[in-house]
Amino acid sequence: MVINNALINGKLKSIIIENGKIAEIAENRRDGTIDAGGNRVIPGLIDVHSHGYKGLDTMDANFEDMCRIYAENGTTSWLPTTMTMDYDALKAVSESKTDFRGANILGFHFEGPYISPKYKGAQNEAYIKNPDIKEFETFKRVKLVTVAPELPGALEFINKVSKTCVVSLGHTDCNCETALSAIENGACCLTHMYNAMPPFHHRNAGPIGAAVEKQIYAQLICDGFHISKPAVLAAYKMFGPQRLILISDSIRPAGMPDGEYDSGGLKVTVRDGTLRLADGTIAGSYATLWECVKQAVRFGIPFDDALQMASAVPAEMLKVKKGKIQPGYDADLLIIDEHLNILEVIIGGEIFKSAV
């Protein structure tokens, strides 16, 4: 495949793709499989934290339609994210079929069950438990796990698990010292920074302070609702576009009409693009990752930085050759117009969606 008239870094180029990977960025040609028409070509998005969308959910352990819908919205790779549920439900997800056309499933993100009841958010407290290494090792293809490091056995768990899996600190009541110990034992990320954790206080800096000090990665829900503009910009300043990761944290009712829905065994109400439990707790995001990128731009973050935080940075954390338009990287690409509309989606060098 050859994409010609592709705007890359302000210049028209041709992208030569072989065997699903970018082989060369060449001088612009006239012939090509796809004519980008002078529109910008960018890396596909990578969502490391998304539970569901449009009535579908990771816990259903059925990913064919999910991979298609995510790809249609610009997410070309993702980590289906579990809820805090019982062992059998989590096991079923980890053993489910994942090789479907559409967004690549790079593995799973287990958000729980090893979390704090105090900061459970929209997770089901009935299934919260302490970290269990032997249990966790029975789950397949987990690439990221969210853990509250103050729980009994958590530091030992983090030390062992972090050798093969990204460990993220979240849904936690830990102080700064405990978070620092967790990072020293291998944790390298914060799960949805600001949400479901103690606030960043000038004397009690908490997990956010520890993450800033050690400059680990931090996930951020930039849907315009979870976190205010000043707090988003503060996170951007603290971590920079090299360490901040935009996530959707979308759940089953996202993209659905107003009404009441089930998510992880809990009732969630959709109203005017927001999701809440009966007690008013925010219950995940209504947005796609592409919508979060555009919201970051509206908040004042340069587009190139917002894009990097939704593509190259999560790819680097997961150690996959994605998220950049460079030779040797997977040919997961989006063609967008000047208004940030997605015109084409290319995954593994194949056209998935075309506006034509």
N, C-alpha and C positions, 0 to 999 in steps of 0.2 A: 504494500500500500504506500502511496505517496500523497501527502497533503501539500498542495501548493497554495500560494497566496495566503500563507499563515502569518499573522502579525505576532512576532515574538520579540519582546524587548524593543518595541518600536520599529522593527524592521521586517519587511516581507521576506519570508524564508520558505523552504520546502522541508517537510519532515519525512524522512524515509524510514519506513517501518518494516522490519523483517522478523518473522517468527514471534510476533506479539510484543517485540521490543523496539525501542527507538534505536535505529542503526546509525543515523546521521542527521545532522541539521545542515542542510545544504543551501547554496544560493538558489533563489527562487526559480522554479521551472514553469513552463507553460503547461506541460502535461502532468496529469496526476489523477489518482483515484478519486480524490475529493478536492474541490476548489473551495477554500475557506473564504474566498471573496474579500480578502483584506481584513477579515474579522480576526479578533484575538483568539489565540489558542492557548489554553492553560491546562495545568495538570488536573486530573479528576480528584474529587474530594475523598477524604478518608475519615469516617466517623467511628471513633473508638468507643462511643457511649451513646447507644440508641436502643431502646427497648422495642419500639414498634411504631406503626404509622397506618392510618387509614383502616382501622379495625383489625389489624394484624399485630401479632405479638411474638416475641422470641420464645415465650413459654409454650406456644403452640407446637414448637419443634417442627414447623413446616415452612420452609424458606423460599419456595419457588416464586410465589407472588411477591414476597418481600424483596427479593433480589431485583426483581423487575421494577418495582415501584421506586426503590431507592435509586437505581440507575437512572430512571426517568427524571429524577430530581437532582442529578448531578453528583450523587455519591457513588463512586465507582469501586470503593472497597469499604468494608465495615467490620466491626466486631459486634455481632448480635449480643445484646446485654440482658442478662437474666435479672429476675426479681429475687428477693429473699423468699424462697419456697422450700418445700420438703425435698429430701434427698432424691427420691425417685423422679420427681419432676426435673430437677437439675441434671440428673444422670441422663434422662431421656433427651434433653437438649444437647448435651455434650456428645451424644452418640448419633445425632440426626444427620441426614443427608444434607450436604452443603454445596455440592458442585452444580449449581444452576446457572443458566444464562442471566447475565445482569451483573449487579454489584458483587465483587469478589468477597467471599467470607474468609477472612484471614485467621479466624479462630474466634473464641468467645471471651466476653468480658463478664466475669461473675461479680455482680454488685451485691455482695453479701453471699452467704448468710452470716459472715463473721463481722458484724457491725454492732454499734452501740444502740441499745434501746432508747436512750435519751435523745439521740439524733437520728432516729430511724427514718424520719421524713415520711414518704409514702410507701414504706416497706412494711410488710406484715410481721409484726412483733412475735407472732406465734412460732415463727420458724427461725428466729435469730438464735445463734449459738456461738460458742467460743471456737476459735480456730482449731482445726483438726487436720494435721498433716496427712495421716493415713487416709482419711475420707477424701481429702482434696486430690490426692494422687490417683483416685479411681475415676476422676473426671477427665475426659479426653479433650485435647485441643484448646485448653484455656490459655489465652495469651495475656490476659490482664485480670487481676483480682483486686477488688476493693476491700480493705481491712481496717478495722479500728485498732490501732496499735496498743491501746491501754488494756485490752482484754487479756485474760490469763492465757499464756502460751503464745501470744501474738508475735513477740520478738523472735522466738525460736522458729515459728512458722514462716515469718518474713525472711529470715536468714536462709532457710532451706528452699522455699518456693521461688525466691527471687533469682535463683540460679538458672531457672528455665522459663520464668514467667515475669511479666511486669507487675510489680506490686504498687498499688496506689493507696494512699491514705485518705479515708473518707468515712462519712457517717460516723464521726468520731467525737469523743469528748476529751481527747488527749490534750495535755499541755505541751509547751514548746520542747521541754526536755525529753519527753517521751517520743515526740515526733522526730527529734534529732537522733535519738537512739534507733528508731525505726529506719531512718535514712542511712545511718551507719551500718545497719544490718541488711541493706539492699533495696529499701523502698525508693522509688525514683519519680513519683508523681503524686499530685493531689487530685482527688475526685471532686468534680464540680466545685472549684474554689469558691469560698464564701458560704455556699449552701451546705447544710447538715454538718456544721463544725463550729467550734467557738469562734467568736469574732477576733479580728486582728486588733488587739489592745496594745497601747504603747508601753505598758509594763508587763503584761501577760500576752506575749506575741502569738502563743498557740501554734497550731500546725502551719498556719500561713507564714508566720515569722520564721519557722524552721525551714520551710520550703524556699523562702527568699534568701535566707542565709546560705543554704547549700545549693541554691540555683538548680533545683530539680524541675521537672515538668509540672505544669498545672493546667488542668482542664477548666474550661470556662463556658457556661451556657450563655451565649450572647443572643438571646431571643427578644431583647428589649423589655422583658418583664421580670425575669428572675433577678437581674442585677441592673442597678441604675447606671446611667452613662458615666458619672464620675468614678464609680467603683470599677467599671470596665476599663476605663482609661488608666486608673491607678494600677490595675493588674498588668496592663500592657506596659506601663512604665517599669514596674517591678521585675517582670520576667522577660520582657522584650519578645519580639517575633521569633526568637530562636527557641524559646522554652514554653510559651503559652500555646495551648491547644484548644481550638474551638470545637465544641461538641453540640449536638442537638439535644440529647437526653429526651428525645421524643418517646411517647408511649402510645399504646393502642388507640386511644381516642383522638390522637393528633390528626388534624385534617378532616375530622368528622363534624357534622352539624351539632349545634347546641343540644345538650341532653345528658343523660346519665349512662355511664359505661362501667364495665368491670376492667380492672387492671391489677393483676397479681392477687386476685381475691378481694380487692378493696373497691368500693364504689367511688368513681371519679365523675365529677360534673364538669362538662364543657360549657363555658359561657363566654362569648365574645373573644374567642381565641386564648382563653386561659383555662387551666385545669386545676381543680382543687378537690380535696377530700371534704367530707361533711363538716369537719371541724375547722375548715378554712386553710389547712395545710396545702401548700403548692405541691402538685403531683405531676412532676415532669413537664416537658415542654410541648408546645403545639407546633413548633417550627421544624423545618428541614435544615440540614447543615448549610445549604446554599442560602437560605433565608437568614441564617445566623451570620454568614459572611457579609451579606448585604447590610445587615443591621450594624455590624462593626464599622463598616464604611460610613453609614449614616451618623455614627457616634464620633467620627473624625479620624478613624484609623485608616492609613493609606491602604488602597485596595491590594497592592502587592503583599503587604504585611498580613492583611486579613486572610488572603489566599494561602500564604505560606503556613499560617497557623492552622489551616484546615486541610493541608496536603503534605508538604515536605516535613513539617515538624512531627505530626503523628507517625509518618513513615519512618523517620529517624528513630523515634522511640521504640517502634516495633521492629526496627532493623530489617525493613523491606525496601527493595529498590523501586520505589514508587514516589510520586509526589514532585517530580522534577522533569523538565523537558531537556533531557541530556542523553547522549548515547549510552546504552546499557540499561536504561530504566524501562520499566513496563510502559507500554503504549496505552495508558489510560488517560484520555484527553477529553476536554470540553472545548467546543467552539462557541464563543459568546459574542453578542453584539455590543454596541456602545452603551446600551441601556441595561446591560447585565442580564439579558435574556439568553437562555441556553438554546443554541441552534442545533448542535450536534453532540452526541455522546459516543465516544469511541472507547471500547474496553478490550484490552489485549490485542489491539490492532484491528478490531472488527467494529463496523458501524452497529451501534445498538439502537440509537434513536436519531432520526433525521427530521429536520423541520421542513424539508422539501417533500 
